[in-house]
Amino acid sequence: MCRILGVSRAQYYRYRSPKPSKRRAEDTDLKQRILRIFAEFKQRYSVMEIHHELNLELQPLQLRCSPRRISRLMKELGIHSVTVNKWKAASASKTKVEQRPNLLKQDFST
């Protein structure tokens, strides 16, 4: 059958029982680390913060990981940082404030 298909036996058996590639094995390890860091910091860390923490963790192993790879893995995991808009005071209205009558008859002069 291999002769008919024009493939070697090794390729055929490699196709039948594929082993995960080195990159895929690294990705599964990184996904576990990303999920742990993400949970540890209460889902507030974005890609850059996770990148920093992960590289600190991988430094003794003499490994590094790029922010793009972390972004891709986070997208595959379906996680993203929780962002909360900062509170800001309402801006002054653009219409002119009308003068109100002084009902209490208070003296505001200096």
CNS distance restraints for C-alpha pairs under 8 A (distance, minus, plus):
assign (resid   1 and name CA) (resid   5 and name CA) 6.29 0.50 0.50
assign (resid   2 and name CA) (resid   6 and name CA) 5.81 0.50 0.50
assign (resid   2 and name CA) (resid   7 and name CA) 5.20 0.50 0.50
assign (resid   2 and name CA) (resid   8 and name CA) 6.14 0.50 0.50
assign (resid   2 and name CA) (resid   9 and name CA) 6.40 0.50 0.50
assign (resid   2 and name CA) (resid  12 and name CA) 7.40 0.50 0.50
assign (resid   3 and name CA) (resid   7 and name CA) 6.44 0.50 0.50
assign (resid   3 and name CA) (resid   8 and name CA) 7.62 0.50 0.50
assign (resid   7 and name CA) (resid  11 and name CA) 6.48 0.50 0.50
assign (resid   7 and name CA) (resid  12 and name CA) 6.76 0.50 0.50
assign (resid   8 and name CA) (resid  12 and name CA) 6.40 0.50 0.50
assign (resid   9 and name CA) (resid  13 and name CA) 6.24 0.50 0.50
assign (resid  10 and name CA) (resid  14 and name CA) 5.98 0.50 0.50
assign (resid  11 and name CA) (resid  15 and name CA) 6.04 0.50 0.50
assign (resid  12 and name CA) (resid  16 and name CA) 6.32 0.50 0.50
assign (resid  13 and name CA) (resid  17 and name CA) 6.31 0.50 0.50
assign (resid  14 and name CA) (resid  18 and name CA) 5.57 0.50 0.50
assign (resid  14 and name CA) (resid  19 and name CA) 7.97 0.50 0.50
assign (resid  20 and name CA) (resid  24 and name CA) 5.96 0.50 0.50
assign (resid  20 and name CA) (resid  25 and name CA) 6.30 0.50 0.50
assign (resid  21 and name CA) (resid  25 and name CA) 6.25 0.50 0.50
assign (resid  22 and name CA) (resid  26 and name CA) 6.20 0.50 0.50
assign (resid  23 and name CA) (resid  27 and name CA) 6.12 0.50 0.50
assign (resid  24 and name CA) (resid  28 and name CA) 6.33 0.50 0.50
assign (resid  25 and name CA) (resid  29 and name CA) 6.46 0.50 0.50
assign (resid  26 and name CA) (resid  30 and name CA) 6.08 0.50 0.50
assign (resid  27 and name CA) (resid  31 and name CA) 5.97 0.50 0.50
assign (resid  27 and name CA) (resid  73 and name CA) 7.48 0.50 0.50
assign (resid  28 and name CA) (resid  32 and name CA) 6.43 0.50 0.50
assign (resid  29 and name CA) (resid  33 and name CA) 6.44 0.50 0.50
assign (resid  30 and name CA) (resid  34 and name CA) 5.97 0.50 0.50
assign (resid  31 and name CA) (resid  35 and name CA) 6.11 0.50 0.50
assign (resid  31 and name CA) (resid  73 and name CA) 6.47 0.50 0.50
assign (resid  31 and name CA) (resid  74 and name CA) 7.67 0.50 0.50
assign (resid  31 and name CA) (resid  77 and name CA) 7.65 0.50 0.50
assign (resid  32 and name CA) (resid  36 and name CA) 6.23 0.50 0.50
assign (resid  33 and name CA) (resid  37 and name CA) 6.20 0.50 0.50
assign (resid  33 and name CA) (resid  54 and name CA) 7.49 0.50 0.50
assign (resid  34 and name CA) (resid  38 and name CA) 5.90 0.50 0.50
assign (resid  34 and name CA) (resid  50 and name CA) 7.00 0.50 0.50
assign (resid  34 and name CA) (resid  54 and name CA) 7.44 0.50 0.50
assign (resid  34 and name CA) (resid  70 and name CA) 7.89 0.50 0.50
assign (resid  34 and name CA) (resid  74 and name CA) 7.67 0.50 0.50
assign (resid  35 and name CA) (resid  39 and name CA) 6.08 0.50 0.50
assign (resid  36 and name CA) (resid  40 and name CA) 5.97 0.50 0.50
assign (resid  37 and name CA) (resid  41 and name CA) 6.30 0.50 0.50
assign (resid  37 and name CA) (resid  50 and name CA) 6.85 0.50 0.50
assign (resid  37 and name CA) (resid  53 and name CA) 7.63 0.50 0.50
assign (resid  37 and name CA) (resid  54 and name CA) 7.90 0.50 0.50
assign (resid  38 and name CA) (resid  42 and name CA) 6.48 0.50 0.50
assign (resid  38 and name CA) (resid  43 and name CA) 5.10 0.50 0.50
assign (resid  38 and name CA) (resid  44 and name CA) 7.30 0.50 0.50
assign (resid  38 and name CA) (resid  45 and name CA) 6.36 0.50 0.50
assign (resid  38 and name CA) (resid  50 and name CA) 7.30 0.50 0.50
assign (resid  39 and name CA) (resid  43 and name CA) 5.60 0.50 0.50
assign (resid  41 and name CA) (resid  45 and name CA) 6.43 0.50 0.50
assign (resid  43 and name CA) (resid  80 and name CA) 7.50 0.50 0.50
assign (resid  43 and name CA) (resid  81 and name CA) 5.47 0.50 0.50
assign (resid  43 and name CA) (resid  82 and name CA) 6.08 0.50 0.50
assign (resid  44 and name CA) (resid  81 and name CA) 4.92 0.50 0.50
assign (resid  44 and name CA) (resid  82 and name CA) 5.25 0.50 0.50
assign (resid  44 and name CA) (resid  83 and name CA) 7.11 0.50 0.50
assign (resid  45 and name CA) (resid  49 and name CA) 5.53 0.50 0.50
assign (resid  45 and name CA) (resid  50 and name CA) 6.11 0.50 0.50
assign (resid  45 and name CA) (resid  81 and name CA) 5.57 0.50 0.50
assign (resid  45 and name CA) (resid  82 and name CA) 7.85 0.50 0.50
assign (resid  46 and name CA) (resid  50 and name CA) 6.21 0.50 0.50
assign (resid  46 and name CA) (resid  80 and name CA) 6.86 0.50 0.50
assign (resid  46 and name CA) (resid  81 and name CA) 5.11 0.50 0.50
assign (resid  47 and name CA) (resid  51 and name CA) 5.91 0.50 0.50
assign (resid  47 and name CA) (resid  67 and name CA) 6.39 0.50 0.50
assign (resid  47 and name CA) (resid  70 and name CA) 6.53 0.50 0.50
assign (resid  47 and name CA) (resid  71 and name CA) 5.98 0.50 0.50
assign (resid  48 and name CA) (resid  52 and name CA) 6.25 0.50 0.50
assign (resid  48 and name CA) (resid  67 and name CA) 6.46 0.50 0.50
assign (resid  49 and name CA) (resid  53 and name CA) 6.30 0.50 0.50
assign (resid  50 and name CA) (resid  54 and name CA) 5.83 0.50 0.50
assign (resid  50 and name CA) (resid  70 and name CA) 7.90 0.50 0.50
assign (resid  51 and name CA) (resid  55 and name CA) 6.06 0.50 0.50
assign (resid  51 and name CA) (resid  65 and name CA) 7.23 0.50 0.50
assign (resid  51 and name CA) (resid  66 and name CA) 7.13 0.50 0.50
assign (resid  51 and name CA) (resid  67 and name CA) 5.81 0.50 0.50
assign (resid  51 and name CA) (resid  70 and name CA) 6.88 0.50 0.50
assign (resid  52 and name CA) (resid  56 and name CA) 6.29 0.50 0.50
assign (resid  53 and name CA) (resid  57 and name CA) 6.28 0.50 0.50
assign (resid  54 and name CA) (resid  58 and name CA) 6.08 0.50 0.50
assign (resid  54 and name CA) (resid  65 and name CA) 7.67 0.50 0.50
assign (resid  55 and name CA) (resid  59 and name CA) 5.79 0.50 0.50
assign (resid  55 and name CA) (resid  63 and name CA) 7.54 0.50 0.50
assign (resid  55 and name CA) (resid  64 and name CA) 5.71 0.50 0.50
assign (resid  55 and name CA) (resid  65 and name CA) 6.57 0.50 0.50
assign (resid  56 and name CA) (resid  60 and name CA) 7.98 0.50 0.50
assign (resid  58 and name CA) (resid  62 and name CA) 6.35 0.50 0.50
assign (resid  58 and name CA) (resid  63 and name CA) 5.30 0.50 0.50
assign (resid  58 and name CA) (resid  64 and name CA) 6.32 0.50 0.50
assign (resid  59 and name CA) (resid  63 and name CA) 5.86 0.50 0.50
assign (resid  59 and name CA) (resid  64 and name CA) 7.00 0.50 0.50
assign (resid  65 and name CA) (resid  69 and name CA) 6.82 0.50 0.50
assign (resid  65 and name CA) (resid  70 and name CA) 7.27 0.50 0.50
assign (resid  66 and name CA) (resid  70 and name CA) 6.49 0.50 0.50
assign (resid  67 and name CA) (resid  71 and name CA) 6.01 0.50 0.50
assign (resid  68 and name CA) (resid  72 and name CA) 6.16 0.50 0.50
assign (resid  69 and name CA) (resid  73 and name CA) 6.18 0.50 0.50
assign (resid  70 and name CA) (resid  74 and name CA) 6.02 0.50 0.50
assign (resid  71 and name CA) (resid  75 and name CA) 6.14 0.50 0.50
assign (resid  72 and name CA) (resid  76 and name CA) 6.26 0.50 0.50
assign (resid  73 and name CA) (resid  77 and name CA) 6.17 0.50 0.50
assign (resid  74 and name CA) (resid  78 and name CA) 6.01 0.50 0.50
assign (resid  74 and name CA) (resid  79 and name CA) 5.47 0.50 0.50
assign (resid  74 and name CA) (resid  80 and name CA) 6.87 0.50 0.50
assign (resid  75 and name CA) (resid  79 and name CA) 6.26 0.50 0.50
assign (resid  75 and name CA) (resid  80 and name CA) 7.59 0.50 0.50
assign (resid 102 and name CA) (resid 106 and name CA) 6.91 0.50 0.50
